[in-house]
Amino acid sequence: MKGILFAFLGGACITLQGVANARISHDIGTWQAATITQLTGFLIALVILLFVRDGSLRSFKGIKPLYLIGGALGAVIIFSEVTAIQKIGVTFTIAALLIAQLSLTFLVDINGWFGVAKQKMKLPQFIGIGLMIAGVVILKL
């Protein structure tokens, strides 16, 4: 249950962040908005880290270099989401974003990429994605 609550919180924050970034980028530029977002996110995470201390800095040595691209992906995410919101609106952007996330997570799960356990996807999961895509198409009409 706790995982679902955090997933809803994260989803709500992604949407609110996208809308806020679209407004900021309208005033100062998209990459400037991405920079401000990444910087404030870093500062908040650093403050939380100082209080929570749930890991060890020595553990950084064991991280595969490929996994360190997460922050760089964050900049691309912000730029892409802001640009999409400005071009196609918030609702369609978030719907398309969710379909892209689900589609890629299917590939990650099926292939066991990034060290996750391989999962078998069955017909209901594919039907679910198909229904989401159909819903977005209907939403856009």
N, CA, C and O atoms as CSV, one atom per row, in Angstrom:
chain,resi,resn,atom,element,x,y,z
A,1,MET,N,N,0.822,-1.193,0.000
A,1,MET,CA,C,0.000,0.000,0.000
A,1,MET,C,C,0.867,1.260,0.000
A,1,MET,O,O,0.560,2.241,-0.678
A,2,LYS,N,N,1.966,1.214,0.780
A,2,LYS,CA,C,2.856,2.363,0.864
A,2,LYS,C,C,3.460,2.665,-0.514
A,2,LYS,O,O,3.615,3.828,-0.886
A,3,GLY,N,N,3.799,1.607,-1.269
A,3,GLY,CA,C,4.351,1.792,-2.604
A,3,GLY,C,C,3.377,2.487,-3.534
A,3,GLY,O,O,3.778,3.353,-4.312
A,4,ILE,N,N,2.111,2.125,-3.469
A,4,ILE,CA,C,1.094,2.742,-4.325
A,4,ILE,C,C,0.927,4.219,-3.961
A,4,ILE,O,O,0.789,5.067,-4.843
A,5,LEU,N,N,0.940,4.521,-2.671
A,5,LEU,CA,C,0.821,5.920,-2.249
A,5,LEU,C,C,1.990,6.755,-2.768
A,5,LEU,O,O,1.799,7.873,-3.246
A,6,PHE,N,N,3.205,6.204,-2.673
A,6,PHE,CA,C,4.368,6.927,-3.188
A,6,PHE,C,C,4.303,7.057,-4.707
A,6,PHE,O,O,4.730,8.074,-5.255
A,7,ALA,N,N,3.777,6.046,-5.394
A,7,ALA,CA,C,3.626,6.130,-6.847
A,7,ALA,C,C,2.651,7.247,-7.217
A,7,ALA,O,O,2.909,8.006,-8.152
A,8,PHE,N,N,1.540,7.355,-6.499
A,8,PHE,CA,C,0.582,8.436,-6.749
A,8,PHE,C,C,1.206,9.799,-6.442
A,8,PHE,O,O,1.008,10.757,-7.189
A,9,LEU,N,N,1.952,9.882,-5.351
A,9,LEU,CA,C,2.630,11.127,-5.005
A,9,LEU,C,C,3.614,11.521,-6.107
A,9,LEU,O,O,3.652,12.675,-6.533
A,10,GLY,N,N,4.404,10.555,-6.560
A,10,GLY,CA,C,5.359,10.824,-7.638
A,10,GLY,C,C,4.668,11.253,-8.918
A,10,GLY,O,O,5.118,12.183,-9.587
A,11,GLY,N,N,3.584,10.586,-9.261
A,11,GLY,CA,C,2.837,10.946,-10.464
A,11,GLY,C,C,2.261,12.343,-10.380
A,11,GLY,O,O,2.302,13.098,-11.351
A,12,ALA,N,N,1.723,12.688,-9.221
A,12,ALA,CA,C,1.180,14.038,-9.034
A,12,ALA,C,C,2.295,15.078,-9.143
A,12,ALA,O,O,2.113,16.130,-9.755
A,13,CYS,N,N,3.443,14.777,-8.548
A,13,CYS,CA,C,4.568,15.723,-8.602
A,13,CYS,C,C,5.108,15.872,-10.021
A,13,CYS,O,O,5.490,16.974,-10.415
A,14,ILE,N,N,5.147,14.795,-10.795
A,14,ILE,CA,C,5.593,14.884,-12.192
A,14,ILE,C,C,4.687,15.843,-12.960
A,14,ILE,O,O,5.167,16.691,-13.711
A,15,THR,N,N,3.391,15.704,-12.769
A,15,THR,CA,C,2.445,16.574,-13.469
A,15,THR,C,C,2.615,18.020,-13.037
A,15,THR,O,O,2.707,18.913,-13.879
A,16,LEU,N,N,2.657,18.259,-11.725
A,16,LEU,CA,C,2.811,19.627,-11.230
A,16,LEU,C,C,4.143,20.229,-11.658
A,16,LEU,O,O,4.216,21.410,-11.998
A,17,GLN,N,N,5.191,19.419,-11.640
A,17,GLN,CA,C,6.504,19.895,-12.066
A,17,GLN,C,C,6.477,20.287,-13.544
A,17,GLN,O,O,7.035,21.314,-13.929
A,18,GLY,N,N,5.833,19.474,-14.360
A,18,GLY,CA,C,5.749,19.776,-15.785
A,18,GLY,C,C,5.036,21.080,-16.053
A,18,GLY,O,O,5.483,21.879,-16.875
A,19,VAL,N,N,3.930,21.300,-15.364
A,19,VAL,CA,C,3.174,22.537,-15.551
A,19,VAL,C,C,3.988,23.737,-15.061
A,19,VAL,O,O,4.055,24.761,-15.740
A,20,ALA,N,N,4.604,23.611,-13.887
A,20,ALA,CA,C,5.424,24.708,-13.358
A,20,ALA,C,C,6.593,25.009,-14.293
A,20,ALA,O,O,6.899,26.171,-14.559
A,21,ASN,N,N,7.239,23.966,-14.786
A,21,ASN,CA,C,8.377,24.162,-15.692
A,21,ASN,C,C,7.946,24.804,-17.003
A,21,ASN,O,O,8.682,25.610,-17.572
A,22,ALA,N,N,6.765,24.454,-17.481
A,22,ALA,CA,C,6.269,25.064,-18.715
A,22,ALA,C,C,6.076,26.564,-18.516
A,22,ALA,O,O,6.389,27.359,-19.403
A,23,ARG,N,N,5.558,26.949,-17.344
A,23,ARG,CA,C,5.391,28.378,-17.056
A,23,ARG,C,C,6.741,29.069,-16.941
A,23,ARG,O,O,6.938,30.151,-17.495
A,24,ILE,N,N,7.676,28.443,-16.219
A,24,ILE,CA,C,9.007,29.035,-16.058
A,24,ILE,C,C,9.679,29.172,-17.423
A,24,ILE,O,O,10.265,30.210,-17.731
A,25,SER,N,N,9.591,28.126,-18.236
A,25,SER,CA,C,10.276,28.160,-19.534
A,25,SER,C,C,9.672,29.208,-20.451
A,25,SER,O,O,10.369,29.777,-21.291
A,26,HIS,N,N,8.385,29.466,-20.297
A,26,HIS,CA,C,7.739,30.523,-21.084
A,26,HIS,C,C,8.377,31.877,-20.766
A,26,HIS,O,O,8.521,32.728,-21.643
A,27,ASP,N,N,8.756,32.064,-19.500
A,27,ASP,CA,C,9.323,33.341,-19.062
A,27,ASP,C,C,10.827,33.455,-19.305
A,27,ASP,O,O,11.313,34.525,-19.672
A,28,ILE,N,N,11.573,32.358,-19.103
A,28,ILE,CA,C,13.041,32.474,-19.170
A,28,ILE,C,C,13.713,31.511,-20.139
A,28,ILE,O,O,14.902,31.666,-20.416
A,29,GLY,N,N,12.993,30.522,-20.665
A,29,GLY,CA,C,13.592,29.563,-21.588
A,29,GLY,C,C,13.550,28.141,-21.039
A,29,GLY,O,O,13.547,27.931,-19.826
A,30,THR,N,N,13.519,27.181,-21.938
A,30,THR,CA,C,13.349,25.782,-21.540
A,30,THR,C,C,14.569,25.226,-20.814
A,30,THR,O,O,14.426,24.588,-19.771
A,31,TRP,N,N,15.763,25.459,-21.348
A,31,TRP,CA,C,16.954,24.914,-20.680
A,31,TRP,C,C,17.217,25.631,-19.354
A,31,TRP,O,O,17.760,25.035,-18.423
A,32,GLN,N,N,16.841,26.890,-19.267
A,32,GLN,CA,C,16.961,27.595,-17.992
A,32,GLN,C,C,16.012,26.976,-16.962
A,32,GLN,O,O,16.373,26.803,-15.797
A,33,ALA,N,N,14.804,26.648,-17.402
A,33,ALA,CA,C,13.847,25.989,-16.502
A,33,ALA,C,C,14.382,24.631,-16.056
A,33,ALA,O,O,14.263,24.269,-14.886
A,34,ALA,N,N,14.967,23.882,-16.984
A,34,ALA,CA,C,15.543,22.581,-16.632
A,34,ALA,C,C,16.681,22.749,-15.632
A,34,ALA,O,O,16.819,21.957,-14.700
A,35,THR,N,N,17.486,23.775,-15.831
A,35,THR,CA,C,18.604,24.026,-14.915
A,35,THR,C,C,18.100,24.361,-13.517
A,35,THR,O,O,18.594,23.820,-12.528
A,36,ILE,N,N,17.120,25.250,-13.439
A,36,ILE,CA,C,16.559,25.627,-12.133
A,36,ILE,C,C,15.943,24.407,-11.455
A,36,ILE,O,O,16.125,24.199,-10.255
A,37,THR,N,N,15.217,23.604,-12.224
A,37,THR,CA,C,14.575,22.416,-11.661
A,37,THR,C,C,15.609,21.426,-11.138
A,37,THR,O,O,15.468,20.901,-10.034
A,38,GLN,N,N,16.644,21.172,-11.927
A,38,GLN,CA,C,17.684,20.233,-11.497
A,38,GLN,C,C,18.420,20.770,-10.268
A,38,GLN,O,O,18.721,20.015,-9.343
A,39,LEU,N,N,18.709,22.073,-10.258
A,39,LEU,CA,C,19.431,22.669,-9.140
A,39,LEU,C,C,18.611,22.632,-7.855
A,39,LEU,O,O,19.116,22.236,-6.804
A,40,THR,N,N,17.340,23.044,-7.938
A,40,THR,CA,C,16.520,23.023,-6.726
A,40,THR,C,C,16.274,21.589,-6.260
A,40,THR,O,O,16.227,21.322,-5.059
A,41,GLY,N,N,16.116,20.671,-7.209
A,41,GLY,CA,C,15.965,19.262,-6.841
A,41,GLY,C,C,17.203,18.737,-6.132
A,41,GLY,O,O,17.095,18.014,-5.142
A,42,PHE,N,N,18.381,19.098,-6.635
A,42,PHE,CA,C,19.636,18.691,-6.000
A,42,PHE,C,C,19.734,19.248,-4.581
A,42,PHE,O,O,20.088,18.527,-3.648
A,43,LEU,N,N,19.420,20.523,-4.427
A,43,LEU,CA,C,19.528,21.151,-3.111
A,43,LEU,C,C,18.571,20.519,-2.097
A,43,LEU,O,O,18.950,20.273,-0.952
A,44,ILE,N,N,17.339,20.260,-2.519
A,44,ILE,CA,C,16.367,19.623,-1.619
A,44,ILE,C,C,16.823,18.207,-1.258
A,44,ILE,O,O,16.761,17.802,-0.097
A,45,ALA,N,N,17.282,17.459,-2.269
A,45,ALA,CA,C,17.762,16.095,-2.004
A,45,ALA,C,C,18.962,16.116,-1.062
A,45,ALA,O,O,19.084,15.251,-0.194
A,46,LEU,N,N,19.846,17.095,-1.227
A,46,LEU,CA,C,21.018,17.206,-0.353
A,46,LEU,C,C,20.606,17.503,1.089
A,46,LEU,O,O,21.146,16.910,2.023
A,47,VAL,N,N,19.661,18.408,1.270
A,47,VAL,CA,C,19.184,18.730,2.618
A,47,VAL,C,C,18.537,17.494,3.254
A,47,VAL,O,O,18.789,17.189,4.420
A,48,ILE,N,N,17.712,16.794,2.491
A,48,ILE,CA,C,17.074,15.575,3.013
A,48,ILE,C,C,18.136,14.535,3.355
A,48,ILE,O,O,18.048,13.878,4.393
A,49,LEU,N,N,19.139,14.381,2.491
A,49,LEU,CA,C,20.228,13.425,2.744
A,49,LEU,C,C,20.935,13.742,4.056
A,49,LEU,O,O,21.263,12.834,4.820
A,50,LEU,N,N,21.165,15.005,4.316
A,50,LEU,CA,C,21.857,15.392,5.549
A,50,LEU,C,C,21.067,14.996,6.791
A,50,LEU,O,O,21.652,14.718,7.838
A,51,PHE,N,N,19.734,14.968,6.679
A,51,PHE,CA,C,18.906,14.582,7.816
A,51,PHE,C,C,18.646,13.079,7.874
A,51,PHE,O,O,18.631,12.497,8.959
A,52,VAL,N,N,18.446,12.456,6.739
A,52,VAL,CA,C,18.047,11.046,6.717
A,52,VAL,C,C,19.256,10.123,6.806
A,52,VAL,O,O,19.258,9.174,7.591
A,53,ARG,N,N,20.268,10.390,6.018
A,53,ARG,CA,C,21.500,9.578,5.991
A,53,ARG,C,C,21.175,8.078,5.897
A,53,ARG,O,O,21.554,7.292,6.765
A,54,ASP,N,N,20.473,7.706,4.835
A,54,ASP,CA,C,20.036,6.315,4.689
A,54,ASP,C,C,20.999,5.448,3.898
A,54,ASP,O,O,20.651,4.325,3.535
A,55,GLY,N,N,22.180,5.930,3.626
A,55,GLY,CA,C,23.161,5.144,2.876
A,55,GLY,C,C,24.561,5.619,3.191
A,55,GLY,O,O,24.773,6.453,4.071
A,56,SER,N,N,25.503,5.076,2.461
A,56,SER,CA,C,26.894,5.417,2.677
A,56,SER,C,C,27.472,6.020,1.407
A,56,SER,O,O,27.228,5.519,0.310
A,57,LEU,N,N,28.231,7.090,1.554
A,57,LEU,CA,C,28.881,7.702,0.391
A,57,LEU,C,C,29.930,6.768,-0.205
A,57,LEU,O,O,30.233,6.857,-1.394
A,58,ARG,N,N,30.484,5.877,0.610
A,58,ARG,CA,C,31.453,4.904,0.104
A,58,ARG,C,C,30.819,3.941,-0.893
A,58,ARG,O,O,31.521,3.332,-1.700
A,59,SER,N,N,29.516,3.802,-0.843
A,59,SER,CA,C,28.803,2.901,-1.749
A,59,SER,C,C,28.847,3.384,-3.197
A,59,SER,O,O,28.598,2.601,-4.114
A,60,PHE,N,N,29.161,4.663,-3.413
A,60,PHE,CA,C,29.216,5.202,-4.774
A,60,PHE,C,C,30.225,4.464,-5.644
A,60,PHE,O,O,30.048,4.373,-6.859
A,61,LYS,N,N,31.271,3.941,-5.039
A,61,LYS,CA,C,32.307,3.229,-5.801
A,61,LYS,C,C,31.750,2.005,-6.518
A,61,LYS,O,O,32.272,1.614,-7.562
A,62,GLY,N,N,30.707,1.400,-5.979
A,62,GLY,CA,C,30.147,0.183,-6.555
A,62,GLY,C,C,29.097,0.410,-7.629
A,62,GLY,O,O,28.569,-0.550,-8.192
A,63,ILE,N,N,28.790,1.658,-7.918
A,63,ILE,CA,C,27.760,1.959,-8.912
A,63,ILE,C,C,28.342,1.836,-10.315
A,63,ILE,O,O,29.413,2.369,-10.604
A,64,LYS,N,N,27.626,1.129,-11.182
A,64,LYS,CA,C,28.056,1.031,-12.568
A,64,LYS,C,C,27.932,2.400,-13.231
A,64,LYS,O,O,26.922,3.080,-13.051
A,65,PRO,N,N,28.942,2.812,-13.995
A,65,PRO,CA,C,28.912,4.143,-14.625
A,65,PRO,C,C,27.652,4.395,-15.458
A,65,PRO,O,O,27.165,5.525,-15.502
A,66,LEU,N,N,27.121,3.372,-16.114
A,66,LEU,CA,C,25.917,3.548,-16.920
A,66,LEU,C,C,24.759,4.087,-16.095
A,66,LEU,O,O,23.953,4.872,-16.593
A,67,TYR,N,N,24.672,3.670,-14.837
A,67,TYR,CA,C,23.556,4.072,-14.001
A,67,TYR,C,C,23.656,5.530,-13.541
A,67,TYR,O,O,22.683,6.088,-13.033
A,68,LEU,N,N,24.807,6.133,-13.715
A,68,LEU,CA,C,25.000,7.512,-13.293
A,68,LEU,C,C,24.400,8.520,-14.268
A,68,LEU,O,O,24.480,9.725,-14.033
A,69,ILE,N,N,23.797,8.041,-15.363
A,69,ILE,CA,C,23.195,8.945,-16.340
A,69,ILE,C,C,21.808,9.419,-15.908
A,69,ILE,O,O,21.166,10.185,-16.627
A,70,GLY,N,N,21.345,8.977,-14.754
A,70,GLY,CA,C,20.004,9.344,-14.297
A,70,GLY,C,C,19.766,10.844,-14.255
A,70,GLY,O,O,18.716,11.313,-14.695
A,71,GLY,N,N,20.718,11.602,-13.736
A,71,GLY,CA,C,20.574,13.056,-13.690
A,71,GLY,C,C,20.522,13.669,-15.079
A,71,GLY,O,O,19.741,14.586,-15.336
A,72,ALA,N,N,21.360,13.155,-15.972
A,72,ALA,CA,C,21.349,13.659,-17.353
A,72,ALA,C,C,20.007,13.351,-18.009
A,72,ALA,O,O,19.468,14.177,-18.746
A,73,LEU,N,N,19.477,12.183,-17.747
A,73,LEU,CA,C,18.156,11.847,-18.278
A,73,LEU,C,C,17.106,12.796,-17.722
A,73,LEU,O,O,16.151,13.145,-18.416
A,74,GLY,N,N,17.278,13.214,-16.470
A,74,GLY,CA,C,16.346,14.160,-15.863
A,74,GLY,C,C,16.276,15.468,-16.644
A,74,GLY,O,O,15.198,16.037,-16.813
A,75,ALA,N,N,17.423,15.942,-17.117
A,75,ALA,CA,C,17.437,17.174,-17.910
A,75,ALA,C,C,16.688,16.978,-19.226
A,75,ALA,O,O,15.946,17.860,-19.657
A,76,VAL,N,N,16.881,15.826,-19.860
A,76,VAL,CA,C,16.174,15.531,-21.112
A,76,VAL,C,C,14.674,15.390,-20.850
A,76,VAL,O,O,13.855,15.851,-21.645
A,77,ILE,N,N,14.322,14.754,-19.737
A,77,ILE,CA,C,12.914,14.591,-19.367
A,77,ILE,C,C,12.250,15.958,-19.217
A,77,ILE,O,O,11.173,16.199,-19.761
A,78,ILE,N,N,12.898,16.839,-18.482
A,78,ILE,CA,C,12.320,18.159,-18.248
A,78,ILE,C,C,12.151,18.911,-19.563
A,78,ILE,O,O,11.087,19.470,-19.829
A,79,PHE,N,N,13.200,18.928,-20.389
A,79,PHE,CA,C,13.119,19.625,-21.673
A,79,PHE,C,C,12.001,19.053,-22.539
A,79,PHE,O,O,11.206,19.800,-23.109
A,80,SER,N,N,11.945,17.730,-22.635
A,80,SER,CA,C,10.941,17.079,-23.480
A,80,SER,C,C,9.530,17.338,-22.979
A,80,SER,O,O,8.633,17.639,-23.766
A,81,GLU,N,N,9.333,17.222,-21.673
A,81,GLU,CA,C,7.998,17.415,-21.108
A,81,GLU,C,C,7.535,18.860,-21.267
A,81,GLU,O,O,6.385,19.108,-21.631
A,82,VAL,N,N,8.419,19.805,-20.997
A,82,VAL,CA,C,8.061,21.218,-21.136
A,82,VAL,C,C,7.706,21.537,-22.587
A,82,VAL,O,O,6.701,22.198,-22.853
A,83,THR,N,N,8.523,21.072,-23.512
A,83,THR,CA,C,8.265,21.321,-24.931
A,83,THR,C,C,6.944,20.690,-25.356
A,83,THR,O,O,6.165,21.309,-26.080
A,84,ALA,N,N,6.689,19.465,-24.913
A,84,ALA,CA,C,5.437,18.783,-25.259
A,84,ALA,C,C,4.228,19.516,-24.683
A,84,ALA,O,O,3.221,19.686,-25.370
A,85,ILE,N,N,4.322,19.948,-23.432
A,85,ILE,CA,C,3.204,20.665,-22.812
A,85,ILE,C,C,2.886,21.931,-23.599
A,85,ILE,O,O,1.718,22.260,-23.808
A,86,GLN,N,N,3.911,22.632,-24.029
A,86,GLN,CA,C,3.692,23.860,-24.794
A,86,GLN,C,C,3.067,23.580,-26.160
A,86,GLN,O,O,2.328,24.414,-26.683
A,87,LYS,N,N,3.355,22.422,-26.736
A,87,LYS,CA,C,2.868,22.098,-28.081
A,87,LYS,C,C,1.521,21.376,-28.080
A,87,LYS,O,O,0.676,21.648,-28.933
A,88,ILE,N,N,1.307,20.442,-27.115
A,88,ILE,CA,C,0.094,19.608,-27.170
A,88,ILE,C,C,-0.757,19.651,-25.902
A,88,ILE,O,O,-1.798,18.996,-25.841
A,89,GLY,N,N,-0.333,20.408,-24.889
A,89,GLY,CA,C,-1.117,20.529,-23.668
A,89,GLY,C,C,-0.732,19.506,-22.602
A,89,GLY,O,O,-0.055,18.516,-22.878
A,90,VAL,N,N,-1.181,19.773,-21.386
A,90,VAL,CA,C,-0.802,18.957,-20.227
A,90,VAL,C,C,-1.398,17.549,-20.305
A,90,VAL,O,O,-0.682,16.565,-20.121
A,91,THR,N,N,-2.683,17.446,-20.573
A,91,THR,CA,C,-3.359,16.140,-20.536
A,91,THR,C,C,-2.766,15.171,-21.541
A,91,THR,O,O,-2.436,14.038,-21.192
A,92,PHE,N,N,-2.630,15.604,-22.777
A,92,PHE,CA,C,-2.108,14.707,-23.803
A,92,PHE,C,C,-0.630,14.389,-23.555
A,92,PHE,O,O,-0.180,13.274,-23.817
A,93,THR,N,N,0.116,15.362,-23.055
A,93,THR,CA,C,1.531,15.116,-22.733
A,93,THR,C,C,1.668,14.038,-21.672
A,93,THR,O,O,2.449,13.102,-21.839
A,94,ILE,N,N,0.918,14.158,-20.585
A,94,ILE,CA,C,1.037,13.181,-19.492
A,94,ILE,C,C,0.560,11.807,-19.963
A,94,ILE,O,O,1.154,10.791,-19.602
A,95,ALA,N,N,-0.498,11.767,-20.761
A,95,ALA,CA,C,-0.983,10.483,-21.272
A,95,ALA,C,C,0.074,9.817,-22.151
A,95,ALA,O,O,0.333,8.621,-22.021
A,96,ALA,N,N,0.677,10.590,-23.038
A,96,ALA,CA,C,1.721,10.037,-23.914
A,96,ALA,C,C,2.946,9.626,-23.101
A,96,ALA,O,O,3.572,8.604,-23.381
A,97,LEU,N,N,3.278,10.425,-22.100
A,97,LEU,CA,C,4.403,10.109,-21.229
A,97,LEU,C,C,4.181,8.774,-20.516
A,97,LEU,O,O,5.096,7.955,-20.429
A,98,LEU,N,N,2.972,8.558,-20.008
A,98,LEU,CA,C,2.665,7.305,-19.309
A,98,LEU,C,C,2.754,6.097,-20.249
A,98,LEU,O,O,3.251,5.039,-19.864
A,99,ILE,N,N,2.272,6.265,-21.480
A,99,ILE,CA,C,2.355,5.168,-22.446
A,99,ILE,C,C,3.817,4.862,-22.759
A,99,ILE,O,O,4.206,3.697,-22.838
A,100,ALA,N,N,4.621,5.899,-22.935
A,100,ALA,CA,C,6.049,5.691,-23.200
A,100,ALA,C,C,6.721,4.990,-22.021
A,100,ALA,O,O,7.537,4.089,-22.215
A,101,GLN,N,N,6.379,5.400,-20.802
A,101,GLN,CA,C,6.954,4.765,-19.611
A,101,GLN,C,C,6.562,3.295,-19.542
A,101,GLN,O,O,7.412,2.431,-19.327
A,102,LEU,N,N,5.285,3.011,-19.723
A,102,LEU,CA,C,4.834,1.617,-19.651
A,102,LEU,C,C,5.459,0.759,-20.744
A,102,LEU,O,O,5.859,-0.378,-20.496
A,103,SER,N,N,5.541,1.298,-21.931
A,103,SER,CA,C,6.121,0.534,-23.039
A,103,SER,C,C,7.584,0.202,-22.764
A,103,SER,O,O,8.018,-0.930,-22.975
A,104,LEU,N,N,8.339,1.186,-22.293
A,104,LEU,CA,C,9.744,0.930,-22.009
A,104,LEU,C,C,9.919,0.004,-20.812
A,104,LEU,O,O,10.832,-0.822,-20.797
A,105,THR,N,N,9.054,0.135,-19.810
A,105,THR,CA,C,9.173,-0.771,-18.666
A,105,THR,C,C,8.853,-2.207,-19.062
A,105,THR,O,O,9.406,-3.146,-18.489
A,106,PHE,N,N,7.962,-2.386,-20.039
A,106,PHE,CA,C,7.719,-3.732,-20.562
A,106,PHE,C,C,9.019,-4.306,-21.115
A,106,PHE,O,O,9.377,-5.446,-20.820
A,107,LEU,N,N,9.723,-3.510,-21.920
A,107,LEU,CA,C,10.991,-3.977,-22.501
A,107,LEU,C,C,12.021,-4.274,-21.417
A,107,LEU,O,O,12.734,-5.274,-21.492
A,108,VAL,N,N,12.098,-3.406,-20.410
A,108,VAL,CA,C,13.044,-3.624,-19.314
A,108,VAL,C,C,12.697,-4.921,-18.577
A,108,VAL,O,O,13.578,-5.737,-18.305
A,109,ASP,N,N,11.416,-5.109,-18.257
A,109,ASP,CA,C,10.995,-6.314,-17.537
A,109,ASP,C,C,11.183,-7.583,-18.359
A,109,ASP,O,O,11.667,-8.591,-17.842
A,110,ILE,N,N,10.806,-7.541,-19.628
A,110,ILE,CA,C,10.904,-8.733,-20.475
A,110,ILE,C,C,12.355,-9.158,-20.674
A,110,ILE,O,O,12.665,-10.350,-20.684
A,111,ASN,N,N,13.241,-8.179,-20.833
A,111,ASN,CA,C,14.645,-8.473,-21.130
A,111,ASN,C,C,15.541,-8.524,-19.898
A,111,ASN,O,O,16.689,-8.958,-19.989
A,112,GLY,N,N,15.037,-8.090,-18.755
A,112,GLY,CA,C,15.847,-8.109,-17.536
A,112,GLY,C,C,16.976,-7.085,-17.563
A,112,GLY,O,O,18.029,-7.300,-16.963
A,113,TRP,N,N,16.755,-5.966,-18.262
A,113,TRP,CA,C,17.792,-4.934,-18.338
A,113,TRP,C,C,18.017,-4.297,-16.979
A,113,TRP,O,O,17.135,-4.330,-16.120
A,114,PHE,N,N,19.168,-3.731,-16.785
A,114,PHE,CA,C,19.557,-3.020,-15.561
A,114,PHE,C,C,19.496,-3.917,-14.326
A,114,PHE,O,O,19.332,-3.432,-13.207
A,115,GLY,N,N,19.626,-5.207,-14.533
A,115,GLY,CA,C,19.684,-6.130,-13.411
A,115,GLY,C,C,18.349,-6.459,-12.771
A,115,GLY,O,O,18.326,-7.083,-11.710
A,116,VAL,N,N,17.229,-6.061,-13.377
A,116,VAL,CA,C,15.934,-6.424,-12.801
A,116,VAL,C,C,15.597,-7.857,-13.199
A,116,VAL,O,O,16.043,-8.349,-14.236
A,117,ALA,N,N,14.812,-8.511,-12.369
A,117,ALA,CA,C,14.407,-9.888,-12.676
A,117,ALA,C,C,13.510,-9.888,-13.910
A,117,ALA,O,O,12.621,-9.047,-14.039
A,118,LYS,N,N,13.747,-10.830,-14.811
A,118,LYS,CA,C,12.917,-10.930,-16.015
A,118,LYS,C,C,11.487,-11.288,-15.636
A,118,LYS,O,O,11.245,-12.117,-14.759
A,119,GLN,N,N,10.555,-10.648,-16.315
A,119,GLN,CA,C,9.136,-10.896,-16.096
A,119,GLN,C,C,8.511,-11.356,-17.404
A,119,GLN,O,O,8.877,-10.884,-18.480
A,120,LYS,N,N,7.576,-12.272,-17.301
A,120,LYS,CA,C,6.821,-12.666,-18.489
A,120,LYS,C,C,5.592,-11.784,-18.586
A,120,LYS,O,O,4.839,-11.636,-17.623
A,121,MET,N,N,5.400,-11.209,-19.743
A,121,MET,CA,C,4.209,-10.399,-19.970
A,121,MET,C,C,3.192,-11.265,-20.690
A,121,MET,O,O,3.510,-11.995,-21.628
A,122,LYS,N,N,1.972,-11.158,-20.223
A,122,LYS,CA,C,0.908,-11.971,-20.786
A,122,LYS,C,C,-0.067,-11.081,-21.540
A,122,LYS,O,O,0.045,-9.856,-21.520
A,123,LEU,N,N,-1.006,-11.705,-22.193
A,123,LEU,CA,C,-1.978,-10.997,-23.015
A,123,LEU,C,C,-2.680,-9.852,-22.275
A,123,LEU,O,O,-2.848,-8.782,-22.861
A,124,PRO,N,N,-3.098,-10.029,-21.011
A,124,PRO,CA,C,-3.774,-8.914,-20.334
A,124,PRO,C,C,-2.925,-7.637,-20.250
A,124,PRO,O,O,-3.456,-6.531,-20.361
A,125,GLN,N,N,-1.612,-7.789,-20.054
A,125,GLN,CA,C,-0.757,-6.610,-19.993
A,125,GLN,C,C,-0.706,-5.897,-21.353
A,125,GLN,O,O,-0.729,-4.668,-21.415
A,126,PHE,N,N,-0.638,-6.669,-22.427
A,126,PHE,CA,C,-0.608,-6.069,-23.762
A,126,PHE,C,C,-1.952,-5.425,-24.105
A,126,PHE,O,O,-2.000,-4.375,-24.746
A,127,ILE,N,N,-3.025,-6.053,-23.681
A,127,ILE,CA,C,-4.352,-5.462,-23.890
A,127,ILE,C,C,-4.459,-4.143,-23.113
A,127,ILE,O,O,-5.017,-3.164,-23.610
A,128,GLY,N,N,-3.925,-4.130,-21.904
A,128,GLY,CA,C,-3.947,-2.912,-21.092
A,128,GLY,C,C,-3.236,-1.756,-21.774
A,128,GLY,O,O,-3.753,-0.640,-21.808
A,129,ILE,N,N,-2.058,-2.016,-22.314
A,129,ILE,CA,C,-1.334,-0.943,-23.036
A,129,ILE,C,C,-2.118,-0.536,-24.270
A,129,ILE,O,O,-2.216,0.653,-24.575
A,130,GLY,N,N,-2.671,-1.492,-24.975
A,130,GLY,CA,C,-3.475,-1.176,-26.159
A,130,GLY,C,C,-4.657,-0.284,-25.809
A,130,GLY,O,O,-4.971,0.655,-26.541
A,131,LEU,N,N,-5.313,-0.578,-24.689
A,131,LEU,CA,C,-6.442,0.252,-24.256
A,131,LEU,C,C,-5.989,1.666,-23.883
A,131,LEU,O,O,-6.685,2.643,-24.156
A,132,MET,N,N,-4.817,1.760,-23.258
A,132,MET,CA,C,-4.299,3.090,-22.933
A,132,MET,C,C,-4.023,3.889,-24.198
A,132,MET,O,O,-4.360,5.070,-24.276
A,133,ILE,N,N,-3.417,3.253,-25.181
A,133,ILE,CA,C,-3.121,3.933,-26.437
A,133,ILE,C,C,-4.430,4.353,-27.106
A,133,ILE,O,O,-4.542,5.472,-27.606
A,134,ALA,N,N,-5.413,3.463,-27.113
A,134,ALA,CA,C,-6.719,3.802,-27.695
A,134,ALA,C,C,-7.333,4.979,-26.938
A,134,ALA,O,O,-7.924,5.866,-27.553
A,135,GLY,N,N,-7.201,4.996,-25.618
A,135,GLY,CA,C,-7.736,6.088,-24.816
A,135,GLY,C,C,-7.093,7.422,-25.157
A,135,GLY,O,O,-7.770,8.449,-25.207
A,136,VAL,N,N,-5.796,7.407,-25.389
A,136,VAL,CA,C,-5.103,8.639,-25.758
A,136,VAL,C,C,-5.546,9.121,-27.139
A,136,VAL,O,O,-5.733,10.318,-27.356
A,137,VAL,N,N,-5.713,8.183,-28.065
A,137,VAL,CA,C,-6.189,8.546,-29.397
A,137,VAL,C,C,-7.578,9.173,-29.310
A,137,VAL,O,O,-7.847,10.199,-29.933
A,138,ILE,N,N,-8.455,8.543,-28.528
A,138,ILE,CA,C,-9.817,9.075,-28.342
A,138,ILE,C,C,-9.749,10.444,-27.664
A,138,ILE,O,O,-10.477,11.362,-28.042
A,139,LEU,N,N,-8.883,10.580,-26.671
A,139,LEU,CA,C,-8.724,11.833,-25.949
A,139,LEU,C,C,-8.279,12.956,-26.892
A,139,LEU,O,O,-8.716,14.098,-26.756
A,140,LYS,N,N,-7.425,12.626,-27.828
A,140,LYS,CA,C,-6.892,13.626,-28.755
A,140,LYS,C,C,-7.906,14.032,-29.820
A,140,LYS,O,O,-7.831,15.140,-30.352
A,141,LEU,N,N,-8.861,13.142,-30.141
A,141,LEU,CA,C,-9.843,13.467,-31.182
A,141,LEU,C,C,-10.745,14.542,-30.745
A,141,LEU,O,O,-11.635,14.945,-31.494
